[in-house]
Amino acid sequence: MKGFKKLALVAAIAAPLTSAHALESLDDSVLSDMTGQSGVSIDLKARVLIDEVV
């Protein structure tokens, strides 16, 4: 029961924080000034050596 009280307290504290990130609509004039990159690019350079497979 003690764990449930802690969980309820954390949930009560976190609930108002999640509503602070509300979505808002943007009109076309604002969106035309936006720039960005589509997709996600991950550049990974790895050096992997396998000495022994057991």
N, CA, C and O atoms as a Tripos MOL2 file, in Angstrom:
@<TRIPOS>MOLECULE
protein
  216   215    54     0     0
PROTEIN
NO_CHARGES

@<TRIPOS>ATOM
      1 N           0.8180   -1.1920    0.0000 N.3       1 MET1
      2 CA          0.0000    0.0000    0.0000 C.3       1 MET1
      3 C           0.8570    1.2480    0.0000 C.2       1 MET1
      4 O           0.4780    2.2710   -0.5710 O.2       1 MET1
      5 N           2.0320    1.1620    0.6520 N.am      2 LYS2
      6 CA          2.9170    2.3190    0.7050 C.3       2 LYS2
      7 C           3.4300    2.6810   -0.6880 C.2       2 LYS2
      8 O           3.5600    3.8600   -1.0160 O.2       2 LYS2
      9 N           3.7200    1.6670   -1.5060 N.am      3 GLY3
     10 CA          4.1730    1.8960   -2.8720 C.3       3 GLY3
     11 C           3.0980    2.5510   -3.7270 C.2       3 GLY3
     12 O           3.3960    3.3750   -4.5920 O.2       3 GLY3
     13 N           1.8430    2.1770   -3.4770 N.am      4 PHE4
     14 CA          0.7400    2.7630   -4.2220 C.3       4 PHE4
     15 C           0.6060    4.2450   -3.9150 C.2       4 PHE4
     16 O           0.3080    5.0340   -4.8110 O.2       4 PHE4
     17 N           0.8190    4.6380   -2.6650 N.am      5 LYS5
     18 CA          0.7310    6.0540   -2.2970 C.3       5 LYS5
     19 C           1.8160    6.8660   -2.9840 C.2       5 LYS5
     20 O           1.5750    7.9900   -3.4230 O.2       5 LYS5
     21 N           3.0200    6.2910   -3.0780 N.am      6 LYS6
     22 CA          4.1070    6.9910   -3.7670 C.3       6 LYS6
     23 C           3.7910    7.1280   -5.2540 C.2       6 LYS6
     24 O           4.0290    8.1790   -5.8490 O.2       6 LYS6
     25 N           3.2590    6.0750   -5.8460 N.am      7 LEU7
     26 CA          2.9050    6.1090   -7.2530 C.3       7 LEU7
     27 C           1.8080    7.1390   -7.5140 C.2       7 LEU7
     28 O           1.8610    7.8680   -8.5040 O.2       7 LEU7
     29 N           0.8200    7.1980   -6.6300 N.am      8 ALA8
     30 CA         -0.2550    8.1750   -6.7820 C.3       8 ALA8
     31 C           0.2750    9.6000   -6.6490 C.2       8 ALA8
     32 O          -0.1790   10.4950   -7.3610 O.2       8 ALA8
     33 N           1.2270    9.8200   -5.7480 N.am      9 LEU9
     34 CA          1.8160   11.1420   -5.5670 C.3       9 LEU9
     35 C           2.6000   11.5530   -6.8100 C.2       9 LEU9
     36 O           2.4880   12.6910   -7.2640 O.2       9 LEU9
     37 N           3.3850   10.6440   -7.3580 N.am     10 VAL10
     38 CA          4.1500   10.9500   -8.5680 C.3      10 VAL10
     39 C           3.2170   11.2450   -9.7330 C.2      10 VAL10
     40 O           3.4680   12.1700  -10.5050 O.2      10 VAL10
     41 N           2.1560   10.4800   -9.8670 N.am     11 ALA11
     42 CA          1.1950   10.7020  -10.9480 C.3      11 ALA11
     43 C           0.4930   12.0460  -10.7910 C.2      11 ALA11
     44 O           0.2380   12.7290  -11.7840 O.2      11 ALA11
     45 N           0.1800   12.4310   -9.5660 N.am     12 ALA12
     46 CA         -0.4810   13.7060   -9.3240 C.3      12 ALA12
     47 C           0.4380   14.8810   -9.6350 C.2      12 ALA12
     48 O          -0.0190   15.9270  -10.0950 O.2      12 ALA12
     49 N           1.7240   14.7090   -9.3840 N.am     13 ILE13
     50 CA          2.6790   15.7820   -9.6730 C.3      13 ILE13
     51 C           2.9420   15.8700  -11.1760 C.2      13 ILE13
     52 O           3.0720   16.9700  -11.7130 O.2      13 ILE13
     53 N           3.0210   14.7370  -11.8540 N.am     14 ALA14
     54 CA          3.3610   14.7170  -13.2690 C.3      14 ALA14
     55 C           2.1850   15.1000  -14.1650 C.2      14 ALA14
     56 O           2.4090   15.5460  -15.2900 O.2      14 ALA14
     57 N           0.9600   14.9480  -13.7160 N.am     15 ALA15
     58 CA         -0.2060   15.2070  -14.5560 C.3      15 ALA15
     59 C          -0.2590   16.6510  -15.0620 C.2      15 ALA15
     60 O          -0.4980   16.8430  -16.2540 O.2      15 ALA15
     61 N          -0.0540   17.6660  -14.2430 N.am     16 PRO16
     62 CA         -0.0980   19.0350  -14.7770 C.3      16 PRO16
     63 C           1.0540   19.3340  -15.7320 C.2      16 PRO16
     64 O           0.9110   20.1830  -16.6110 O.2      16 PRO16
     65 N           2.1790   18.6650  -15.5830 N.am     17 LEU17
     66 CA          3.3230   18.9160  -16.4490 C.3      17 LEU17
     67 C           3.0820   18.4220  -17.8650 C.2      17 LEU17
     68 O           3.5680   19.0310  -18.8190 O.2      17 LEU17
     69 N           2.3460   17.3390  -18.0210 N.am     18 THR18
     70 CA          2.0980   16.8050  -19.3520 C.3      18 THR18
     71 C           1.1320   17.6720  -20.1310 C.2      18 THR18
     72 O           1.2080   17.6930  -21.3600 O.2      18 THR18
     73 N           0.2430   18.3760  -19.4950 N.am     19 SER19
     74 CA         -0.7050   19.2230  -20.2170 C.3      19 SER19
     75 C          -0.0740   20.5360  -20.6560 C.2      19 SER19
     76 O          -0.6780   21.2760  -21.4330 O.2      19 SER19
     77 N           1.1140   20.8380  -20.1810 N.am     20 ALA20
     78 CA          1.7800   22.0840  -20.5690 C.3      20 ALA20
     79 C           2.2870   22.0260  -22.0050 C.2      20 ALA20
     80 O           2.5660   23.0660  -22.6030 O.2      20 ALA20
     81 N           2.4070   20.8340  -22.5630 N.am     21 HIS21
     82 CA          2.9160   20.6710  -23.9200 C.3      21 HIS21
     83 C           1.7630   20.4690  -24.8990 C.2      21 HIS21
     84 O           1.7640   19.5090  -25.6700 O.2      21 HIS21
     85 N           0.8010   21.3530  -24.8730 N.am     22 ALA22
     86 CA         -0.3730   21.2290  -25.7340 C.3      22 ALA22
     87 C          -0.0060   21.5930  -27.1710 C.2      22 ALA22
     88 O           0.9000   22.3910  -27.4120 O.2      22 ALA22
     89 N          -0.7140   21.0060  -28.1020 N.am     23 LEU23
     90 CA         -0.5020   21.3090  -29.5070 C.3      23 LEU23
     91 C          -1.3030   22.5400  -29.8970 C.2      23 LEU23
     92 O          -2.3980   22.7710  -29.3830 O.2      23 LEU23
     93 N          -0.7540   23.3190  -30.7990 N.am     24 GLU24
     94 CA         -1.4970   24.4590  -31.3140 C.3      24 GLU24
     95 C          -1.4090   24.4400  -32.8290 C.2      24 GLU24
     96 O          -0.3910   24.0440  -33.3950 O.2      24 GLU24
     97 N          -2.4710   24.8670  -33.4770 N.am     25 SER25
     98 CA         -2.4700   24.8500  -34.9310 C.3      25 SER25
     99 C          -1.7150   26.0660  -35.4690 C.2      25 SER25
    100 O          -1.7240   27.1400  -34.8670 O.2      25 SER25
    101 N          -1.0670   25.8700  -36.6080 N.am     26 LEU26
    102 CA         -0.3140   26.9380  -37.2590 C.3      26 LEU26
    103 C          -0.9300   27.2030  -38.6190 C.2      26 LEU26
    104 O          -1.3180   26.2700  -39.3220 O.2      26 LEU26
    105 N          -1.0200   28.4590  -38.9860 N.am     27 ASP27
    106 CA         -1.5780   28.7640  -40.3050 C.3      27 ASP27
    107 C          -0.4930   28.6750  -41.3750 C.2      27 ASP27
    108 O           0.6860   28.5270  -41.0550 O.2      27 ASP27
    109 N          -0.8860   28.7640  -42.6330 N.am     28 ASP28
    110 CA          0.0400   28.5630  -43.7460 C.3      28 ASP28
    111 C           1.1550   29.6000  -43.7900 C.2      28 ASP28
    112 O           2.2670   29.2780  -44.2090 O.2      28 ASP28
    113 N           0.8900   30.8310  -43.3720 N.am     29 SER29
    114 CA          1.9260   31.8610  -43.4300 C.3      29 SER29
    115 C           3.0600   31.5500  -42.4480 C.2      29 SER29
    116 O           4.2250   31.8180  -42.7400 O.2      29 SER29
    117 N           2.7250   30.9920  -41.3040 N.am     30 VAL30
    118 CA          3.7570   30.6100  -40.3360 C.3      30 VAL30
    119 C           4.5190   29.3940  -40.8390 C.2      30 VAL30
    120 O           5.7430   29.3320  -40.7250 O.2      30 VAL30
    121 N           3.7980   28.4280  -41.3920 N.am     31 LEU31
    122 CA          4.4370   27.2030  -41.8750 C.3      31 LEU31
    123 C           5.3390   27.4590  -43.0780 C.2      31 LEU31
    124 O           6.3140   26.7340  -43.2740 O.2      31 LEU31
    125 N           5.0350   28.4770  -43.8900 N.am     32 SER32
    126 CA          5.8750   28.7480  -45.0580 C.3      32 SER32
    127 C           7.2500   29.2600  -44.6520 C.2      32 SER32
    128 O           8.1980   29.1500  -45.4300 O.2      32 SER32
    129 N           7.3760   29.8120  -43.4620 N.am     33 ASP33
    130 CA          8.6670   30.2930  -42.9810 C.3      33 ASP33
    131 C           9.4810   29.2040  -42.2850 C.2      33 ASP33
    132 O          10.6520   29.4240  -41.9760 O.2      33 ASP33
    133 N           8.8960   28.0450  -42.0340 N.am     34 MET34
    134 CA          9.5700   26.9550  -41.3390 C.3      34 MET34
    135 C          10.4850   26.2050  -42.2950 C.2      34 MET34
    136 O          10.1490   25.9960  -43.4610 O.2      34 MET34
    137 N          11.6410   25.8040  -41.7890 N.am     35 THR35
    138 CA         12.5460   24.9600  -42.5570 C.3      35 THR35
    139 C          12.9400   23.7820  -41.6850 C.2      35 THR35
    140 O          12.8230   23.8330  -40.4600 O.2      35 THR35
    141 N          13.3970   22.7460  -42.3110 N.am     36 GLY36
    142 CA         13.7890   21.5800  -41.5330 C.3      36 GLY36
    143 C          14.2880   20.4860  -42.4420 C.2      36 GLY36
    144 O          14.5250   20.6990  -43.6310 O.2      36 GLY36
    145 N          14.4400   19.3270  -41.8720 N.am     37 GLN37
    146 CA         14.9440   18.1800  -42.6010 C.3      37 GLN37
    147 C          13.9480   17.0460  -42.4330 C.2      37 GLN37
    148 O          13.5040   16.7540  -41.3220 O.2      37 GLN37
    149 N          13.6050   16.4170  -43.5280 N.am     38 SER38
    150 CA         12.6750   15.2980  -43.4310 C.3      38 SER38
    151 C          13.4320   14.0340  -43.0810 C.2      38 SER38
    152 O          14.5600   13.8350  -43.5340 O.2      38 SER38
    153 N          12.8290   13.1920  -42.2890 N.am     39 GLY39
    154 CA         13.4290   11.9250  -41.9360 C.3      39 GLY39
    155 C          14.4780   12.0380  -40.8510 C.2      39 GLY39
    156 O          14.7350   13.1160  -40.3160 O.2      39 GLY39
    157 N          15.0670   10.9210  -40.5410 N.am     40 VAL40
    158 CA         16.1000   10.8490  -39.5110 C.3      40 VAL40
    159 C          17.3370   10.2090  -40.1330 C.2      40 VAL40
    160 O          17.2520    9.1750  -40.7950 O.2      40 VAL40
    161 N          18.4590   10.8260  -39.9130 N.am     41 SER41
    162 CA         19.7050   10.2980  -40.4410 C.3      41 SER41
    163 C          20.6400    9.9880  -39.2760 C.2      41 SER41
    164 O          20.8870   10.8330  -38.4160 O.2      41 SER41
    165 N          21.1490    8.7700  -39.2660 N.am     42 ILE42
    166 CA         22.0810    8.3670  -38.2160 C.3      42 ILE42
    167 C          23.3770    7.9470  -38.8920 C.2      42 ILE42
    168 O          23.4080    6.9850  -39.6590 O.2      42 ILE42
    169 N          24.4270    8.6680  -38.6030 N.am     43 ASP43
    170 CA         25.7430    8.3550  -39.1600 C.3      43 ASP43
    171 C          26.5210    7.5920  -38.1000 C.2      43 ASP43
    172 O          26.8610    8.1400  -37.0520 O.2      43 ASP43
    173 N          26.7940    6.3500  -38.3740 N.am     44 LEU44
    174 CA         27.4550    5.4970  -37.3930 C.3      44 LEU44
    175 C          28.6970    4.8860  -38.0220 C.2      44 LEU44
    176 O          28.6240    4.1590  -39.0130 O.2      44 LEU44
    177 N          29.8160    5.1930  -37.4310 N.am     45 LYS45
    178 CA         31.0720    4.5860  -37.8590 C.3      45 LYS45
    179 C          31.5510    3.7100  -36.7130 C.2      45 LYS45
    180 O          31.8960    4.2050  -35.6400 O.2      45 LYS45
    181 N          31.5680    2.4210  -36.9470 N.am     46 ALA46
    182 CA         31.9380    1.4890  -35.8880 C.3      46 ALA46
    183 C          33.0510    0.5740  -36.3810 C.2      46 ALA46
    184 O          33.0930    0.1790  -37.5460 O.2      46 ALA46
    185 N          33.9200    0.2610  -35.4880 N.am     47 ARG47
    186 CA         34.9870   -0.6960  -35.7710 C.3      47 ARG47
    187 C          34.7560   -1.8860  -34.8430 C.2      47 ARG47
    188 O          34.9410   -1.7950  -33.6300 O.2      47 ARG47
    189 N          34.3550   -2.9820  -35.4330 N.am     48 VAL48
    190 CA         34.0060   -4.1610  -34.6490 C.3      48 VAL48
    191 C          34.9990   -5.2650  -34.9670 C.2      48 VAL48
    192 O          35.2310   -5.5930  -36.1310 O.2      48 VAL48
    193 N          35.5750   -5.8260  -33.9340 N.am     49 LEU49
    194 CA         36.4980   -6.9480  -34.0860 C.3      49 LEU49
    195 C          35.9520   -8.1360  -33.3070 C.2      49 LEU49
    196 O          35.6060   -8.0210  -32.1310 O.2      49 LEU49
    197 N          35.8820   -9.2730  -33.9800 N.am     50 ILE50
    198 CA         35.4440  -10.5040  -33.3190 C.3      50 ILE50
    199 C          36.6310  -11.4460  -33.3050 C.2      50 ILE50
    200 O          37.0540  -11.9540  -34.3430 O.2      50 ILE50
    201 N          37.1570  -11.6690  -32.1210 N.am     51 ASP51
    202 CA         38.3170  -12.5440  -32.0020 C.3      51 ASP51
    203 C          37.9280  -14.0190  -31.8950 C.2      51 ASP51
    204 O          38.6190  -14.8920  -32.4210 O.2      51 ASP51
    205 N          36.8140  -14.2850  -31.2070 N.am     52 GLU52
    206 CA         36.4540  -15.6700  -30.9500 C.3      52 GLU52
    207 C          34.9500  -15.7750  -30.7940 C.2      52 GLU52
    208 O          34.3170  -14.9500  -30.1360 O.2      52 GLU52
    209 N          34.3910  -16.8020  -31.4110 N.am     53 VAL53
    210 CA         32.9690  -17.0820  -31.2720 C.3      53 VAL53
    211 C          32.8500  -18.3820  -30.4890 C.2      53 VAL53
    212 O          33.4080  -19.4000  -30.8970 O.2      53 VAL53
    213 N          32.1390  -18.3630  -29.3810 N.am     54 VAL54
    214 CA         32.0210  -19.5480  -28.5470 C.3      54 VAL54
    215 C          30.6180  -20.1100  -28.6860 C.2      54 VAL54
    216 O          30.2940  -21.1220  -28.0640 O.2      54 VAL54
@<TRIPOS>BOND
     1     1     2 1
     2     2     3 1
     3     3     4 2
     4     3     5 am
     5     5     6 1
     6     6     7 1
     7     7     8 2
     8     7     9 am
     9     9    10 1
    10    10    11 1
    11    11    12 2
    12    11    13 am
    13    13    14 1
    14    14    15 1
    15    15    16 2
    16    15    17 am
    17    17    18 1
    18    18    19 1
    19    19    20 2
    20    19    21 am
    21    21    22 1
    22    22    23 1
    23    23    24 2
    24    23    25 am
    25    25    26 1
    26    26    27 1
    27    27    28 2
    28    27    29 am
    29    29    30 1
    30    30    31 1
    31    31    32 2
    32    31    33 am
    33    33    34 1
    34    34    35 1
    35    35    36 2
    36    35    37 am
    37    37    38 1
    38    38    39 1
    39    39    40 2
    40    39    41 am
    41    41    42 1
    42    42    43 1
    43    43    44 2
    44    43    45 am
    45    45    46 1
    46    46    47 1
    47    47    48 2
    48    47    49 am
    49    49    50 1
    50    50    51 1
    51    51    52 2
    52    51    53 am
    53    53    54 1
    54    54    55 1
    55    55    56 2
    56    55    57 am
    57    57    58 1
    58    58    59 1
    59    59    60 2
    60    59    61 am
    61    61    62 1
    62    62    63 1
    63    63    64 2
    64    63    65 am
    65    65    66 1
    66    66    67 1
    67    67    68 2
    68    67    69 am
    69    69    70 1
    70    70    71 1
    71    71    72 2
    72    71    73 am
    73    73    74 1
    74    74    75 1
    75    75    76 2
    76    75    77 am
    77    77    78 1
    78    78    79 1
    79    79    80 2
    80    79    81 am
    81    81    82 1
    82    82    83 1
    83    83    84 2
    84    83    85 am
    85    85    86 1
    86    86    87 1
    87    87    88 2
    88    87    89 am
    89    89    90 1
    90    90    91 1
    91    91    92 2
    92    91    93 am
    93    93    94 1
    94    94    95 1
    95    95    96 2
    96    95    97 am
    97    97    98 1
    98    98    99 1
    99    99   100 2
   100    99   101 am
   101   101   102 1
   102   102   103 1
   103   103   104 2
   104   103   105 am
   105   105   106 1
   106   106   107 1
   107   107   108 2
   108   107   109 am
   109   109   110 1
   110   110   111 1
   111   111   112 2
   112   111   113 am
   113   113   114 1
   114   114   115 1
   115   115   116 2
   116   115   117 am
   117   117   118 1
   118   118   119 1
   119   119   120 2
   120   119   121 am
   121   121   122 1
   122   122   123 1
   123   123   124 2
   124   123   125 am
   125   125   126 1
   126   126   127 1
   127   127   128 2
   128   127   129 am
   129   129   130 1
   130   130   131 1
   131   131   132 2
   132   131   133 am
   133   133   134 1
   134   134   135 1
   135   135   136 2
   136   135   137 am
   137   137   138 1
   138   138   139 1
   139   139   140 2
   140   139   141 am
   141   141   142 1
   142   142   143 1
   143   143   144 2
   144   143   145 am
   145   145   146 1
   146   146   147 1
   147   147   148 2
   148   147   149 am
   149   149   150 1
   150   150   151 1
   151   151   152 2
   152   151   153 am
   153   153   154 1
   154   154   155 1
   155   155   156 2
   156   155   157 am
   157   157   158 1
   158   158   159 1
   159   159   160 2
   160   159   161 am
   161   161   162 1
   162   162   163 1
   163   163   164 2
   164   163   165 am
   165   165   166 1
   166   166   167 1
   167   167   168 2
   168   167   169 am
   169   169   170 1
   170   170   171 1
   171   171   172 2
   172   171   173 am
   173   173   174 1
   174   174   175 1
   175   175   176 2
   176   175   177 am
   177   177   178 1
   178   178   179 1
   179   179   180 2
   180   179   181 am
   181   181   182 1
   182   182   183 1
   183   183   184 2
   184   183   185 am
   185   185   186 1
   186   186   187 1
   187   187   188 2
   188   187   189 am
   189   189   190 1
   190   190   191 1
   191   191   192 2
   192   191   193 am
   193   193   194 1
   194   194   195 1
   195   195   196 2
   196   195   197 am
   197   197   198 1
   198   198   199 1
   199   199   200 2
   200   199   201 am
   201   201   202 1
   202   202   203 1
   203   203   204 2
   204   203   205 am
   205   205   206 1
   206   206   207 1
   207   207   208 2
   208   207   209 am
   209   209   210 1
   210   210   211 1
   211   211   212 2
   212   211   213 am
   213   213   214 1
   214   214   215 1
   215   215   216 2
@<TRIPOS>SUBSTRUCTURE
     1 MET1         2 RESIDUE 1 A MET
     2 LYS2         6 RESIDUE 1 A LYS
     3 GLY3        10 RESIDUE 1 A GLY
     4 PHE4        14 RESIDUE 1 A PHE
     5 LYS5        18 RESIDUE 1 A LYS
     6 LYS6        22 RESIDUE 1 A LYS
     7 LEU7        26 RESIDUE 1 A LEU
     8 ALA8        30 RESIDUE 1 A ALA
     9 LEU9        34 RESIDUE 1 A LEU
    10 VAL10       38 RESIDUE 1 A VAL
    11 ALA11       42 RESIDUE 1 A ALA
    12 ALA12       46 RESIDUE 1 A ALA
    13 ILE13       50 RESIDUE 1 A ILE
    14 ALA14       54 RESIDUE 1 A ALA
    15 ALA15       58 RESIDUE 1 A ALA
    16 PRO16       62 RESIDUE 1 A PRO
    17 LEU17       66 RESIDUE 1 A LEU
    18 THR18       70 RESIDUE 1 A THR
    19 SER19       74 RESIDUE 1 A SER
    20 ALA20       78 RESIDUE 1 A ALA
    21 HIS21       82 RESIDUE 1 A HIS
    22 ALA22       86 RESIDUE 1 A ALA
    23 LEU23       90 RESIDUE 1 A LEU
    24 GLU24       94 RESIDUE 1 A GLU
    25 SER25       98 RESIDUE 1 A SER
    26 LEU26      102 RESIDUE 1 A LEU
    27 ASP27      106 RESIDUE 1 A ASP
    28 ASP28      110 RESIDUE 1 A ASP
    29 SER29      114 RESIDUE 1 A SER
    30 VAL30      118 RESIDUE 1 A VAL
    31 LEU31      122 RESIDUE 1 A LEU
    32 SER32      126 RESIDUE 1 A SER
    33 ASP33      130 RESIDUE 1 A ASP
    34 MET34      134 RESIDUE 1 A MET
    35 THR35      138 RESIDUE 1 A THR
    36 GLY36      142 RESIDUE 1 A GLY
    37 GLN37      146 RESIDUE 1 A GLN
    38 SER38      150 RESIDUE 1 A SER
    39 GLY39      154 RESIDUE 1 A GLY
    40 VAL40      158 RESIDUE 1 A VAL
    41 SER41      162 RESIDUE 1 A SER
    42 ILE42      166 RESIDUE 1 A ILE
    43 ASP43      170 RESIDUE 1 A ASP
    44 LEU44      174 RESIDUE 1 A LEU
    45 LYS45      178 RESIDUE 1 A LYS
    46 ALA46      182 RESIDUE 1 A ALA
    47 ARG47      186 RESIDUE 1 A ARG
    48 VAL48      190 RESIDUE 1 A VAL
    49 LEU49      194 RESIDUE 1 A LEU
    50 ILE50      198 RESIDUE 1 A ILE
    51 ASP51      202 RESIDUE 1 A ASP
    52 GLU52      206 RESIDUE 1 A GLU
    53 VAL53      210 RESIDUE 1 A VAL
    54 VAL54      214 RESIDUE 1 A VAL
